[in-house]
Amino acid sequence: MARARGANARMALAIEQTFGFPPATGFGLMAFVSASLGEEQPLIDGELLGRGREPSEPGRDAVTNTGDVVVPICARQSGVWLRMLLGAPTSAAGKAARGTITFSAQPVNSATISIGGQAFTFVTGTPTANQIQIGATLPATVANAVRALNASAVTGVAAATYRQNDRGNAILIQHDALGVIGNSFAIEAGETPASNATASGATLTGGAASGGYRHTFTSGAAVLPSASIELQHPEVPAFNMNYGVKANTLGVQMQRGGNLTATLGLIAQGEAVATASAAGTVAAEMAVARFSQFSGSVLRYGVPIADLVSGQFNLSNGLDPVPAIRSDGRVSGIDEGALALTGQIGVRYSGPELQLQAENGEASDLEHIWTLPGTDFSLRLIQHRVFLPKAKRPVTGPGGIQADYAYQAAVDPTLGRALTVILDNDVAGSAYGA
């Protein structure tokens, strides 16, 4: 008998139609870094007396099946895990139109840009409606522009989403609707007075009715799907079918370098071990299109958080296994609990903006975004109302001073949800249950 090796281990996953019953078909291979899912049944110390000093025979306790799976954050396969965490998405075909307005220098007072048919004027004083305050630096001015555009109630302007690029000198514009409709969205940089800006074109471009898919996952589903996950060790052979699996937690760490992975905390009802696979004909793995750490950003009001050095995103579904008394010692079900969204952002201290938000008890949105260079693939985790604690800024040596904010997110009463996840890729929504 050969010895099992991690290099040859495989993972096959299928969504269950009925909790705890592995389906006969529908399994697909999934990429993973590590997996600790599997049944455990601890022993109970014997407590009998009057038998001398020799140990008594132990008893057996209840069966549990929990563990972590570490997976690459992939533009294609992540949709499967997001379905388990949040439920099936709403999917649509097409590509969104995009464009940019890039500044070579600060705009002068009274200069304008036009977005969606609405003119916005740069001013040195306090801005009013459809005005943008000129900041102390060009990045500050562009940040003010992005905030003003995202907050605009003008119908034409609100049809797109605006972000600041990492260099701080450009407004990145993406139409909210997929398809060709965004190709008529007008953008313009005024010349007199000089805005010192250049638009990528008279309108946004690239919108198409085909060529890609957008999958929108939202928090708040009353019932989450369960899955069967078979961990395969063909050398032995051993095929461990974990059934009634639900996704309880998700953790994503952001840093400057290294591989980008997600850690999922899973809870299962049980496990069946066999010498042959019970997964039937397994579909080939969706080609891995992996996001990188360096391609990530954390945005607040569409503006990258300055001098971000670390970040953490955590989601918990608060799953509650039902500890029924059964002859097999397993749980009878896994109920959904209260959703919790928490995280951490570590920034080099360079300004009071985050601290003021914390002191004032204000909420802001917070968006984690990763893109795949050379493609239209992206993953966006949008927390709609984030609260920051007041944080210390310790001086520990001659180097930079860092502030760490352990935030909490809450439901947006207007949207009726706390989290929206948008995945753009080339996979049809049927792969994720849409």
LUMKELUM-80773 format. One line per 10 residues: their letters; for each residue x, y, z of C-alpha. Coordinates in Angstrom, 2 decimals. Example, Ala and Ser with C-alpha at 12.3 -4.5 7.8 and 13.67 -1.06 7.14 Angstrom:
BEGIN
as = 12.30:-4.50:7.80  13.67:-1.06:7.14 $
***
This chain:
BEGIN
mararganar = 0.00:0.00:0.00  1.41:3.37:-1.03  1.61:6.28:1.36  -0.66:9.27:0.80  1.02:12.53:-0.18  -0.40:16.02:-0.16  1.02:16.66:-3.62  -1.37:14.07:-5.04  -4.42:14.87:-2.89  -7.49:16.15:-4.68 $
malaieqtfg = -10.66:17.89:-3.58  -14.02:17.36:-5.29  -17.01:19.51:-4.32  -20.71:19.51:-5.16  -23.63:21.48:-3.77  -26.20:19.24:-2.08  -29.89:19.23:-2.95  -30.72:17.84:0.50  -28.62:18.53:3.57  -26.33:15.63:4.42 $
fppatgfglm = -26.93:13.62:1.23  -24.04:13.64:-1.28  -25.36:14.05:-4.82  -24.63:11.39:-7.43  -23.44:13.98:-9.95  -22.25:17.56:-10.11  -18.82:17.25:-8.48  -15.95:19.41:-9.68  -12.30:19.57:-8.72  -11.23:22.53:-6.58 $
afvsaslgee = -7.78:24.01:-6.06  -6.65:24.16:-2.44  -3.57:24.85:-0.35  -4.47:22.84:2.74  -7.48:21.10:4.26  -8.16:19.86:7.79  -11.79:18.82:7.33  -12.66:15.40:8.74  -14.45:13.59:11.53  -13.16:13.37:15.07 $
qplidgellg = -14.53:11.29:17.92  -12.62:11.84:21.16  -12.37:9.35:23.98  -13.81:9.87:27.47  -11.70:8.90:30.46  -13.02:5.93:32.39  -14.34:7.08:35.80  -15.13:3.74:37.43  -13.83:3.20:40.96  -12.96:0.12:42.96 $
rgrepsepgr = -10.81:-1.40:40.24  -7.37:-0.61:41.57  -4.76:1.63:40.03  -4.91:0.25:36.49  -6.72:2.49:33.96  -10.31:1.70:33.01  -11.47:1.35:29.44  -12.42:4.75:27.94  -15.77:5.55:26.39  -16.45:7.32:23.11 $
davtntgdvv = -17.76:10.88:22.88  -19.91:12.62:20.25  -18.69:12.96:16.66  -17.57:16.36:15.34  -16.45:17.40:11.87  -14.96:20.86:11.58  -11.86:22.17:9.88  -10.25:24.86:7.79  -9.68:24.86:4.06  -7.13:27.30:2.65 $
vpicarqsgv = -7.76:28.13:-1.00  -6.30:30.52:-3.58  -8.45:33.58:-4.26  -9.20:32.80:-7.88  -11.32:34.81:-10.29  -13.22:31.66:-11.27  -13.25:29.21:-8.36  -13.94:31.84:-5.69  -17.53:31.98:-6.90  -18.12:28.44:-5.59 $
wlrmllgapt = -16.93:29.34:-2.10  -18.85:32.64:-2.15  -22.00:30.68:-2.96  -21.46:28.58:0.17  -20.78:31.67:2.29  -23.54:33.95:1.00  -25.88:31.94:-1.23  -26.33:31.90:-4.98  -25.57:35.16:-6.82  -27.45:37.25:-9.31 $
saagkaargt = -25.51:36.90:-12.56  -25.56:38.81:-15.83  -23.61:38.60:-19.07  -21.62:41.47:-20.52  -18.85:43.93:-19.84  -19.09:47.36:-18.25  -17.90:50.47:-20.07  -14.90:52.21:-18.53  -12.95:55.43:-18.84  -10.57:57.76:-17.04 $
itfsaqpvns = -9.92:61.42:-16.45  -6.21:61.94:-15.81  -4.71:65.12:-14.35  -1.24:66.40:-15.18  -1.40:69.18:-12.56  -3.81:70.83:-10.16  -6.92:72.29:-11.83  -7.24:76.04:-11.53  -10.09:77.72:-9.70  -13.40:77.58:-11.65 $
atisiggqaf = -12.12:74.85:-14.00  -14.66:72.14:-14.81  -15.07:68.52:-15.70  -18.31:67.08:-17.07  -19.59:63.64:-16.04  -22.73:62.11:-17.47  -23.85:65.49:-18.76  -23.35:67.25:-15.41  -20.64:69.88:-14.98  -18.58:69.94:-11.78 $
tfvtgtptan = -16.59:73.05:-10.90  -13.32:73.09:-8.96  -13.24:75.74:-6.23  -10.74:76.86:-3.62  -13.42:77.62:-1.03  -16.05:75.46:0.61  -17.82:73.45:-2.12  -21.57:73.44:-2.65  -23.66:71.29:-4.98  -21.76:70.09:-8.06 $
qiqigatlpa = -18.51:71.63:-6.85  -15.19:69.99:-5.96  -12.75:71.51:-3.51  -9.17:71.94:-4.69  -6.96:70.24:-2.12  -3.45:70.99:-0.94  -2.07:68.42:-3.39  -3.24:66.87:-6.65  -4.04:63.50:-4.99  -6.14:65.35:-2.40 $
tvanavraln = -8.05:67.14:-5.17  -8.70:63.92:-7.08  -9.84:62.26:-3.84  -12.29:65.12:-3.28  -13.55:64.68:-6.84  -14.12:60.94:-6.38  -16.03:61.49:-3.15  -18.20:64.18:-4.73  -18.99:62.04:-7.77  -19.86:58.94:-5.74 $
asavtgvaaa = -22.09:61.02:-3.46  -23.87:62.82:-6.31  -27.64:62.38:-6.55  -27.70:63.52:-10.19  -29.17:60.60:-12.14  -26.60:60.66:-14.91  -23.66:60.84:-12.52  -25.03:58.14:-10.21  -25.09:55.67:-13.11  -21.37:55.01:-12.67 $
tyrqndrgna = -18.89:54.23:-9.90  -15.76:56.32:-9.38  -12.39:55.41:-7.89  -9.03:57.09:-7.51  -6.00:55.33:-8.93  -3.08:54.40:-6.69  -0.93:57.29:-7.98  -3.68:59.70:-7.05  -3.76:61.57:-10.37  -6.73:59.97:-12.13 $
iliqhdalgv = -10.44:59.31:-11.73  -11.32:55.76:-12.79  -14.89:55.52:-14.07  -16.92:52.34:-14.53  -20.55:52.27:-15.62  -22.77:50.35:-13.23  -24.74:48.62:-16.00  -23.26:45.90:-18.15  -23.54:46.15:-21.92  -23.33:48.84:-24.55 $
ignsfaieag = -25.46:51.35:-22.63  -22.37:52.67:-20.87  -20.66:53.47:-24.18  -22.80:56.62:-24.48  -21.88:57.91:-21.01  -20.18:61.26:-21.69  -17.03:62.49:-19.94  -15.16:65.72:-20.62  -12.32:67.76:-19.15  -12.74:71.52:-19.44 $
etpasnatas = -10.01:73.56:-21.12  -10.84:77.14:-20.10  -10.14:77.71:-17.27  -7.57:74.95:-17.38  -8.56:71.73:-15.65  -5.16:70.26:-16.59  -7.02:67.01:-17.21  -7.43:64.67:-20.15  -10.40:62.37:-20.67  -9.82:58.92:-22.15 $
gatltggaas = -12.44:59.74:-24.76  -15.66:61.62:-25.31  -17.52:58.69:-23.75  -16.78:55.56:-21.79  -15.80:52.61:-23.95  -15.61:48.82:-23.83  -19.17:48.07:-22.82  -20.41:44.89:-24.47  -23.36:42.53:-24.23  -21.09:39.48:-24.16 $
ggyrhtftsg = -17.52:38.52:-23.39  -17.80:38.34:-19.62  -20.06:37.81:-16.62  -20.80:39.69:-13.42  -21.88:37.80:-10.32  -23.32:39.77:-7.41  -23.47:38.06:-4.02  -25.23:39.74:-1.10  -25.36:39.04:2.62  -28.51:38.19:4.51 $
aavlpsasie = -29.70:34.92:2.94  -31.98:33.10:5.38  -30.69:29.66:4.35  -27.20:28.85:3.09  -26.41:25.89:0.82  -24.63:22.79:2.02  -22.06:20.82:0.07  -20.36:17.46:-0.08  -16.57:17.61:-0.24  -14.55:14.52:-1.06 $
lqhpevpafn = -10.86:14.55:-0.14  -9.17:12.00:-2.37  -5.95:10.09:-1.68  -5.62:7.78:-4.70  -2.33:6.18:-3.55  -3.89:4.42:-0.54  -6.63:4.42:-1.95  -8.87:6.42:0.40  -11.74:8.71:-0.51  -13.16:10.71:2.39 $
mnygvkantl = -16.62:12.09:1.62  -17.55:14.91:4.00  -21.26:15.62:3.75  -23.56:18.30:5.11  -20.74:20.85:4.83  -21.52:24.52:5.45  -19.17:27.51:5.33  -19.00:29.27:8.68  -16.13:31.75:8.39  -13.93:33.48:5.83 $
gvqmqrggnl = -10.64:35.19:6.52  -8.52:37.10:4.01  -5.24:38.77:4.92  -3.84:41.62:2.85  -0.16:42.43:2.67  2.30:43.83:0.17  3.63:40.52:-1.16  3.11:36.78:-1.08  0.33:34.53:-2.29  -3.25:35.68:-1.80 $
tatlgliaqg = -5.32:33.02:-0.06  -8.59:32.70:1.83  -9.13:30.58:4.92  -12.60:29.07:5.19  -13.86:27.57:8.42  -16.18:24.67:7.57  -18.62:22.64:9.66  -19.87:19.27:8.40  -22.40:16.72:9.56  -20.33:13.63:8.88 $
eavatasaag = -17.74:11.75:6.86  -17.79:8.47:4.95  -14.48:6.78:4.09  -14.28:4.41:1.13  -11.68:2.80:-1.12  -13.38:4.16:-4.25  -14.69:7.59:-5.09  -18.38:8.32:-4.54  -18.20:11.52:-6.57  -19.01:9.91:-9.91 $
tvaaemavar = -17.73:11.67:-13.00  -15.85:14.69:-11.67  -15.72:17.83:-13.81  -12.29:19.25:-14.57  -11.06:22.04:-12.35  -11.96:25.54:-13.49  -8.72:27.07:-14.74  -7.06:28.97:-11.92  -6.87:32.73:-12.51  -5.30:33.81:-9.26 $
fsqfsgsvlr = -5.36:37.32:-7.88  -2.10:38.58:-6.37  -1.50:40.46:-3.15  0.09:43.38:-4.99  -3.03:43.89:-7.13  -5.24:44.61:-4.12  -6.49:47.89:-2.71  -8.69:49.01:0.17  -10.91:51.95:-0.73  -12.94:54.32:1.41 $
ygvpiadlvs = -15.52:56.34:-0.53  -13.75:55.13:-3.68  -10.38:56.53:-2.56  -7.45:54.23:-1.68  -6.59:54.42:2.01  -3.26:56.23:2.16  -0.19:54.33:3.37  -2.06:51.09:4.05  0.47:48.48:5.19  -1.80:45.61:6.27 $
gqfnlsngld = -5.40:44.53:6.20  -7.69:41.73:7.27  -11.24:40.87:6.21  -13.30:38.48:8.34  -16.79:37.11:7.80  -18.65:34.82:10.18  -22.03:33.23:9.56  -22.34:32.25:13.22  -23.38:28.72:12.27  -24.98:26.69:15.04 $
pvpairsdgr = -24.71:22.88:14.80  -27.81:21.17:16.22  -26.55:18.77:18.95  -29.36:16.25:18.64  -29.17:12.93:20.47  -28.66:10.36:17.71  -27.37:6.83:17.49  -24.52:7.87:15.18  -23.33:10.69:17.45  -23.56:13.30:14.70 $
vsgidegala = -25.33:16.66:14.58  -28.75:16.66:12.94  -28.32:19.97:11.17  -26.44:23.26:11.04  -28.48:26.42:11.51  -27.58:29.90:10.29  -26.73:32.45:12.98  -26.05:36.17:13.08  -23.67:37.49:10.44  -20.56:39.30:11.67 $
ltgqigvrys = -18.21:41.36:9.50  -14.99:42.48:11.13  -11.48:43.29:10.05  -8.36:45.31:10.58  -6.54:48.00:8.67  -3.03:49.10:9.57  -1.87:52.45:8.24  1.23:54.56:8.60  0.07:57.63:10.48  0.00:60.52:8.01 $
gpelqlqaen = -3.27:62.33:8.69  -6.28:62.56:11.01  -9.02:61.41:8.63  -9.54:57.88:9.99  -9.10:59.02:13.58  -11.75:61.72:13.12  -14.19:59.14:11.74  -13.58:57.00:14.81  -13.94:59.88:17.27  -17.15:61.11:15.63 $
geasdlehiw = -18.71:57.64:15.55  -19.34:57.96:11.84  -19.74:55.11:9.38  -18.17:54.87:5.93  -18.07:52.24:3.24  -14.97:50.07:2.88  -14.13:48.18:-0.28  -11.50:45.49:-0.75  -10.75:45.05:-4.43  -8.42:42.85:-6.44 $
tlpgtdfslr = -7.89:42.94:-10.18  -6.11:40.65:-12.63  -3.83:42.71:-14.91  -4.56:42.34:-18.60  -8.13:41.12:-18.02  -11.52:42.43:-16.92  -11.48:40.03:-13.95  -11.97:41.58:-10.53  -13.24:40.77:-7.05  -14.83:43.45:-4.87 $
liqhrvflpk = -15.83:43.02:-1.22  -17.96:46.05:-0.34  -18.90:46.64:3.30  -21.50:49.38:3.25  -21.31:50.74:6.83  -18.02:50.36:8.68  -17.31:51.76:12.13  -13.76:52.38:13.35  -12.56:52.33:16.95  -10.35:55.07:18.31 $
akrpvtgpgg = -6.83:53.69:17.98  -3.50:54.44:19.60  -0.52:55.57:17.55  2.39:54.16:19.58  5.93:55.44:19.10  8.16:52.38:19.36  11.35:53.58:17.72  12.82:55.84:15.08  10.76:54.30:12.26  7.28:55.02:11.02 $
iqadyayqaa = 4.31:55.31:13.36  1.43:52.94:12.67  -2.22:52.98:13.69  -4.23:49.76:13.65  -8.02:49.92:13.42  -10.05:46.80:14.25  -13.31:47.71:12.53  -16.84:46.34:12.62  -19.43:46.53:9.85  -23.20:46.87:10.17 $
vdptlgralt = -26.23:46.62:7.92  -27.03:49.55:5.66  -30.68:50.41:6.39  -31.21:51.74:2.88  -29.77:48.73:1.06  -30.94:46.23:3.65  -27.59:44.44:3.74  -24.11:44.81:5.16  -22.04:43.25:2.38  -22.03:43.06:-1.39 $
vildndvags = -19.49:40.96:-3.28  -19.04:41.51:-7.02  -17.07:38.97:-9.06  -16.29:39.73:-12.71  -14.99:36.80:-14.76  -15.69:34.62:-17.80  -17.76:31.91:-16.08  -21.52:31.63:-16.65  -23.70:32.09:-13.59  -25.00:28.52:-13.74 $
ayga = -21.65:27.38:-12.31  -22.55:29.23:-9.10  -26.24:28.32:-8.96  -27.55:31.57:-10.48 $
***
